[in-house]
Amino acid sequence: MKVKNRAKEKIAVETEKMNKTGKPLSPDLLRKMNAYWRAANYLSVGQIYLYDNPLLKQAAELSHVKPLVVGHWGTTPGQSFIYVH
């Protein structure tokens, strides 16, 4: 029981440290977070759906797309969102 209470106290202290500034995030930081999130989603789609050419350095062709997708897009945006925050 003591371990649980210590863990809760530690989380509360860390949360208080994170919220100390009370200021909104800067526009530059928000821009960077958004860019990271979009890039992570883009790369995930490339890994899920494409054999080759994920950066589209060549014109997209049907031969670049996997005929049978293993995996799904489902949780990827949510996971990327969590990672960026």
Secondary structure, DSSP 8 states (H G I E B T S, - for coil): -HHHHHHHHHHHHHHHHHTSS-----HHHHHHHHHHHHHHHHHHHHHHHBSS-TT-SS---GGGB-SS--S-STTHHHHHHHHH-
